Amino acid sequence: MKRGNNNSRGPFWIRAKYHGRCRCGRQIRPGDRVLYSPVRRCVFCLDCGQTEALRASEDVLSGLIRH
């Protein structure tokens, strides 16, 4: 996933700046690659982020097909 423009509310990949935890409980350290979701205001570890990115892509595609 690419970051997109400022109006984009979809998740995008970043490098963590702070220590934290993913929803799965995995520790996130500064410098780790994480998926940031501005809508949920949370980060996902690499494994969970790949799943979440796929889910977001499917949501976008299903919205395009319906219209």
MARSE-170143 format. One line per field, with one value per residue: residue number from 1; y, z, x of N, C-alpha, C in turn; residue in three letters. Coordinates in steps of 0.05 Angstrom, whole numbers, plus 5000, padded with zeros to 4 digits. Example, Ala and Ser with C-alpha at 12.3 -4.5 7.8 and 13.67 -1.06 7.14 Angstrom:
marfi <- 1;2
nY <- 4886;4955
nZ <- 5156;5142
nX <- 5264;5257
caY <- 4910;4979
caZ <- 5156;5143
caX <- 5246;5273
cY <- 4934;5001
cZ <- 5156;5157
cX <- 5264;5258
bafi <- ALA;SER
//
This chain:
marfi <- 1;2;3;4;5;6;7;8;9;10;11;12;13;14;15;16;17;18;19;20;21;22;23;24;25;26;27;28;29;30;31;32;33;34;35;36;37;38;39;40;41;42;43;44;45;46;47;48;49;50;51;52;53;54;55;56;57;58;59;60;61;62;63;64;65;66;67
nY <- 4976;5044;5109;5152;5212;5272;5270;5217;5164;5113;5057;5059;5043;5054;5072;5056;5104;5102;5061;5008;4967;4917;4898;4843;4834;4833;4863;4928;4963;5024;5040;4993;4965;4983;4981;5036;5058;5110;5119;5083;5097;5069;5022;4966;4906;4877;4826;4826;4873;4861;4828;4863;4903;4875;4864;4917;4930;4895;4915;4964;4948;4919;4960;4989;4953;4949;4998
nZ <- 5000;4985;5010;4994;4984;5025;5036;5038;5076;5086;5110;5118;5106;5153;5189;5256;5308;5362;5421;5428;5425;5385;5366;5370;5411;5403;5412;5391;5365;5361;5294;5272;5218;5208;5200;5195;5216;5203;5212;5252;5287;5304;5305;5268;5273;5230;5211;5225;5199;5145;5137;5150;5111;5065;5075;5074;5021;4995;5013;4987;4933;4931;4939;4892;4854;4866;4853
nX <- 5017;5009;5024;4990;4948;4936;4882;4870;4845;4859;4898;4970;5039;5091;5151;5160;5161;5161;5160;5113;5053;5024;4958;4956;4990;5044;5108;5126;5179;5219;5233;5215;5178;5112;5041;5001;4938;4899;4845;4830;4868;4914;4970;4995;5032;5082;5064;5007;4995;5001;4957;4915;4923;4911;4857;4837;4847;4813;4764;4763;4763;4714;4679;4687;4668;4614;4592
caY <- 5000;5069;5129;5168;5241;5279;5263;5188;5155;5085;5051;5061;5033;5073;5062;5064;5123;5098;5034;5003;4939;4911;4886;4815;4833;4834;4889;4945;4980;5045;5030;4971;4972;4979;4992;5055;5063;5136;5118;5069;5110;5048;5010;4937;4895;4868;4803;4835;4894;4849;4819;4887;4916;4858;4869;4944;4929;4881;4934;4984;4934;4912;4986;4996;4935;4954;5023
caZ <- 5000;4984;5029;4983;4990;5051;5039;5041;5104;5087;5124;5102;5120;5164;5209;5283;5321;5390;5430;5430;5422;5365;5378;5376;5435;5396;5418;5369;5373;5341;5270;5260;5197;5218;5184;5211;5207;5214;5221;5278;5303;5316;5287;5266;5268;5202;5204;5226;5179;5119;5137;5150;5085;5046;5081;5065;4992;4988;5018;4965;4909;4933;4935;4863;4839;4872;4840
caX <- 5000;5024;5014;4967;4948;4927;4854;4867;4841;4866;4923;4995;5063;5110;5171;5151;5178;5159;5153;5084;5044;5004;4934;4962;5007;5073;5121;5135;5202;5225;5247;5200;5158;5085;5019;4986;4911;4890;4817;4830;4889;4931;4990;4995;5059;5086;5046;4980;4992;4996;4929;4898;4926;4895;4828;4830;4846;4788;4742;4764;4755;4686;4665;4688;4651;4585;4582
cY <- 5025;5089;5145;5197;5246;5272;5233;5181;5125;5081;5053;5052;5055;5058;5073;5084;5117;5068;5031;4973;4938;4899;4856;4812;4835;4862;4902;4963;5002;5033;5007;4981;4964;4991;5010;5060;5089;5136;5105;5081;5089;5037;4979;4928;4885;4846;4812;4856;4883;4840;4843;4901;4901;4863;4897;4945;4916;4899;4954;4972;4928;4938;4994;4978;4940;4978;5020
cZ <- 5000;5002;5018;4991;5017;5057;5043;5070;5107;5101;5106;5120;5128;5180;5236;5295;5351;5396;5432;5428;5400;5379;5385;5401;5429;5402;5393;5379;5352;5318;5257;5239;5207;5198;5203;5199;5219;5224;5248;5298;5318;5295;5289;5260;5239;5194;5204;5205;5152;5116;5135;5123;5064;5050;5071;5034;4982;4992;4996;4939;4909;4929;4906;4847;4843;4858;4811
cX <- 5017;5010;4991;4969;4937;4898;4849;4865;4849;4893;4947;5018;5081;5131;5162;5171;5180;5155;5123;5078;5023;4980;4938;4979;5037;5083;5130;5157;5207;5241;5233;5181;5131;5065;5003;4959;4901;4861;4815;4850;4905;4951;4987;5024;5059;5066;5016;4975;4988;4968;4910;4900;4910;4865;4820;4829;4821;4764;4740;4754;4725;4669;4665;4670;4622;4575;4583
bafi <- MET;LYS;ARG;GLY;ASN;ASN;ASN;SER;ARG;GLY;PRO;PHE;TRP;ILE;ARG;ALA;LYS;TYR;HIS;GLY;ARG;CYS;ARG;CYS;GLY;ARG;GLN;ILE;ARG;PRO;GLY;ASP;ARG;VAL;LEU;TYR;SER;PRO;VAL;ARG;ARG;CYS;VAL;PHE;CYS;LEU;ASP;CYS;GLY;GLN;THR;GLU;ALA;LEU;ARG;ALA;SER;GLU;ASP;VAL;LEU;SER;GLY;LEU;ILE;ARG;HIS
//
